Amino acid sequence: MELDYTPTKQDVIHFNWCVKNSIRVYPKPVERGFKNKLYYICIEVNKNEHCDDKVYDPMEITSVAYKYYKYYYDKYNKQV
């Protein structure tokens, strides 16, 4: 399976900033087991987890995760 998205340099900046500031974005399987094909995107900010209600397939998870990283970077970067 190929990734659907290759991160840009700016994406890497957003990602690194979020990791340094305790913001994590990760996939969570909808069902248990090896045959699972759908995922939620979960966001953890200072150990508080929230999962998106929308379900994603593996091909779109990466691009959605980087959109969330950008969102949190833009929202909190000036406040830290």
Backbone as CSV, one residue per row, in Angstrom:
resi,resn,N_x,N_y,N_z,CA_x,CA_y,CA_z,C_x,C_y,C_z
1,MET,0.849,-1.182,0.000,0.000,0.000,0.000,0.891,1.239,0.000
2,GLU,0.604,2.150,-0.868,1.346,3.406,-0.934,0.698,4.457,-0.052
3,LEU,1.523,5.370,0.436,0.974,6.509,1.153,0.321,7.446,0.149
4,ASP,-0.707,8.110,0.588,-1.427,9.014,-0.295,-0.817,10.403,-0.335
5,TYR,0.114,10.680,0.539,0.591,12.050,0.692,2.054,12.045,1.114
6,THR,2.838,12.885,0.485,4.228,13.064,0.878,4.338,14.420,1.565
7,PRO,4.793,14.432,2.825,4.859,15.697,3.563,5.824,16.702,2.945
8,THR,5.438,17.964,3.000,6.292,19.050,2.543,7.200,19.481,3.696
9,LYS,8.139,20.365,3.407,9.000,20.894,4.467,8.168,21.628,5.515
10,GLN,7.147,22.344,5.068,6.289,23.066,6.006,5.498,22.088,6.881
11,ASP,5.049,20.969,6.301,4.361,19.936,7.081,5.258,19.405,8.186
12,VAL,6.525,19.207,7.871,7.473,18.700,8.864,7.673,19.724,9.983
13,ILE,7.691,20.994,9.647,7.788,22.052,10.664,6.569,22.001,11.589
14,HIS,5.380,21.891,11.017,4.150,21.807,11.825,4.194,20.574,12.724
15,PHE,4.573,19.435,12.159,4.649,18.188,12.911,5.612,18.315,14.085
16,ASN,6.828,18.781,13.814,7.839,18.902,14.874,7.395,19.864,15.969
17,TRP,6.782,20.978,15.578,6.320,21.931,16.567,5.256,21.288,17.460
18,CYS,4.328,20.562,16.858,3.265,19.914,17.634,3.829,18.871,18.597
19,VAL,4.756,18.056,18.128,5.357,17.037,18.992,6.055,17.687,20.183
20,LYS,6.791,18.767,19.938,7.492,19.471,21.017,6.527,20.110,22.008
21,ASN,5.294,20.349,21.569,4.306,21.011,22.427,3.179,20.077,22.855
22,SER,3.476,18.788,22.908,2.554,17.762,23.421,1.233,17.687,22.650
23,ILE,1.305,17.849,21.343,0.134,17.686,20.485,0.438,16.518,19.558
24,ARG,-0.429,15.513,19.621,-0.197,14.288,18.859,-1.425,13.974,18.021
25,VAL,-1.240,13.575,16.781,-2.332,13.185,15.886,-2.023,11.769,15.415
26,TYR,-2.990,10.857,15.548,-2.721,9.467,15.186,-4.002,8.755,14.769
27,PRO,-3.864,7.685,13.971,-5.036,6.903,13.570,-5.416,5.909,14.660
28,LYS,-6.710,5.661,14.779,-7.224,4.671,15.712,-8.183,3.778,14.927
29,PRO,-7.966,2.464,14.911,-8.819,1.594,14.109,-10.269,1.609,14.584
30,VAL,-11.182,1.538,13.632,-12.606,1.482,13.950,-12.937,0.138,14.591
31,GLU,-12.337,-0.925,14.068,-12.551,-2.277,14.594,-11.208,-2.902,14.929
32,ARG,-11.237,-3.882,15.798,-10.027,-4.614,16.132,-9.765,-5.680,15.079
33,GLY,-8.516,-6.047,14.923,-8.171,-7.140,14.031,-7.398,-6.697,12.813
34,PHE,-6.881,-7.684,12.111,-6.030,-7.422,10.952,-6.809,-6.986,9.722
35,LYS,-8.083,-7.258,9.676,-8.872,-6.929,8.499,-9.450,-5.516,8.552
36,ASN,-9.140,-4.772,9.594,-9.665,-3.415,9.715,-9.180,-2.552,8.557
37,LYS,-10.087,-1.826,7.947,-9.746,-0.973,6.806,-10.126,0.488,7.045
38,LEU,-10.717,0.783,8.190,-11.168,2.143,8.472,-10.605,2.628,9.797
39,TYR,-10.380,3.942,9.849,-9.757,4.533,11.031,-10.421,5.857,11.401
40,TYR,-10.343,6.167,12.690,-10.656,7.506,13.174,-9.325,8.246,13.282
41,ILE,-9.366,9.551,13.238,-8.186,10.358,13.542,-8.380,10.875,14.968
42,CYS,-7.396,10.625,15.820,-7.456,11.096,17.202,-6.399,12.167,17.415
43,ILE,-6.764,13.127,18.231,-5.863,14.228,18.561,-5.700,14.234,20.073
44,GLU,-4.462,14.283,20.510,-4.170,14.337,21.938,-3.418,15.635,22.210
45,VAL,-4.013,16.478,23.033,-3.395,17.740,23.429,-3.231,17.698,24.947
46,ASN,-1.969,17.717,25.392,-1.672,17.639,26.824,-2.393,16.480,27.496
47,LYS,-2.343,15.319,26.852,-2.908,14.056,27.347,-4.432,14.014,27.353
48,ASN,-5.102,14.978,26.728,-6.553,14.942,26.547,-6.835,14.490,25.125
49,GLU,-7.482,13.327,24.995,-7.721,12.749,23.680,-9.115,13.085,23.165
50,HIS,-9.187,13.400,21.872,-10.462,13.590,21.175,-10.333,12.915,19.821
51,CYS,-11.341,12.098,19.462,-11.327,11.414,18.174,-12.374,12.023,17.255
52,ASP,-11.972,12.256,16.022,-12.853,12.768,14.988,-13.968,11.748,14.746
53,ASP,-15.185,12.204,14.537,-16.311,11.302,14.275,-16.266,10.706,12.877
54,LYS,-15.579,11.369,11.981,-15.512,10.892,10.604,-14.577,9.685,10.519
55,VAL,-14.895,8.762,9.629,-14.092,7.565,9.412,-13.280,7.755,8.129
56,TYR,-12.012,7.360,8.176,-11.102,7.537,7.049,-10.542,6.198,6.595
57,ASP,-10.239,6.109,5.306,-9.550,4.913,4.819,-8.046,5.170,4.918
58,PRO,-7.238,4.109,4.844,-5.794,4.272,5.044,-5.124,5.224,4.051
59,MET,-5.691,5.387,2.876,-5.066,6.232,1.860,-5.206,7.728,2.149
60,GLU,-6.132,8.110,3.009,-6.313,9.537,3.283,-5.860,9.960,4.673
61,ILE,-5.455,9.028,5.496,-5.087,9.332,6.879,-3.916,10.314,6.970
62,THR,-2.890,10.094,6.180,-1.690,10.926,6.276,-1.987,12.390,5.966
63,SER,-2.704,12.643,4.886,-2.995,14.034,4.524,-3.888,14.699,5.566
64,VAL,-4.838,13.969,6.119,-5.718,14.524,7.148,-4.917,14.830,8.418
65,ALA,-4.019,13.936,8.785,-3.195,14.155,9.978,-2.362,15.426,9.837
66,TYR,-1.772,15.652,8.668,-0.974,16.865,8.465,-1.846,18.121,8.449
67,LYS,-3.080,18.007,8.024,-4.000,19.155,8.100,-4.273,19.507,9.561
68,TYR,-4.437,18.488,10.399,-4.628,18.748,11.833,-3.370,19.361,12.449
69,TYR,-2.199,18.854,12.090,-0.958,19.451,12.607,-0.867,20.923,12.232
70,LYS,-1.195,21.249,11.001,-1.176,22.647,10.566,-2.185,23.475,11.354
71,TYR,-3.378,22.923,11.563,-4.415,23.632,12.308,-3.917,23.991,13.714
72,TYR,-3.354,23.027,14.426,-2.894,23.292,15.786,-1.658,24.183,15.806
73,TYR,-0.806,24.047,14.823,0.346,24.951,14.708,-0.135,26.391,14.541
74,ASP,-1.059,26.600,13.606,-1.576,27.951,13.360,-2.333,28.502,14.570
75,LYS,-3.045,27.635,15.263,-3.871,28.080,16.395,-3.027,28.455,17.620
76,TYR,-2.021,27.658,17.936,-1.300,27.827,19.203,0.127,28.358,19.072
77,ASN,0.693,28.403,17.904,2.104,28.760,17.758,2.418,30.130,18.355
78,LYS,1.582,31.099,18.179,1.856,32.447,18.696,1.641,32.545,20.204
79,GLN,0.909,31.594,20.772,0.594,31.635,22.200,1.666,30.969,23.048
80,VAL,2.526,30.175,22.441,3.527,29.424,23.230,4.807,30.208,23.298
